[in-house]
């Protein structure tokens, strides 16, 4: 590896978005004088009568959850997008807006209020993955739905209001910003090289082995070269797949294993239920072939150097570019050392 990357300030290119991240490895050595809260080791019950996601409980709109046994999905009672929202365009000089339609769902990963994905069995995670596949296909076939965003916000630090293990599925008529960038970058690369941008990147990483955390027959877990968050990671299928719908049963099991290995290692890293936002970026459901897409799942955890010290995206990051101190190579080594063998 080029040692300059560990010693001197530099910027790294995110090939998926075309954006740069500033890296300042020399700063990782400075003493910390900021926030240092104590952790509260919270032990949750497996059922909480005040939780609106637990089985049998009433939600805020008065609807009662069924007595579900594994995965439970419902349309968000307070959805950010509505499918019957008006179609309209405002274009008056430099003032521009468009109506946006969509369907937002909530997916409970388990009826057990106390569990996170890290604590669930691989076969139970697979039930979640199968549900994601079904939702991607079902929502994607609805007229006017051109993109399905699957994501999870885990932990109060991430603004997650309910600790019950759950994620969200937002589907909408247009591509959100992050997806639009990745769509463009992957398409440009495919048109030029007739191969997958991420596939070619994986080939390079598998030779270097510096940033790979874990791999099985179908997936690689790695900290991407351009990661912004201190312990950011990405799960990428080895095969060139545009979206999660094309995974067979073996793939979905191996994907679940990758999720399990990574989230378990995260929990051990700072001895805390590791907070993060995770999400799957995949091909739009616009009825086109989308050959340039290679789907992947990203994890963006906010923790910096302990269970209580978090990274803030402020100042230069708001006005300039994202910036990190600890290098991706150091972070990947730290996560790798916490994998349960
Ligand atoms: Zn609950």
Boltz pocket constraint, residues with backbone or C-beta under 6 A from the ligand:
constraints:
  - pocket:
      binder: B
      contacts: [[A, 46], [A, 47], [A, 48], [A, 51], [A, 52], [A, 53], [A, 54], [A, 55], [A, 111], [A, 112], [A, 113], [A, 164]]
      max_distance: 6.0
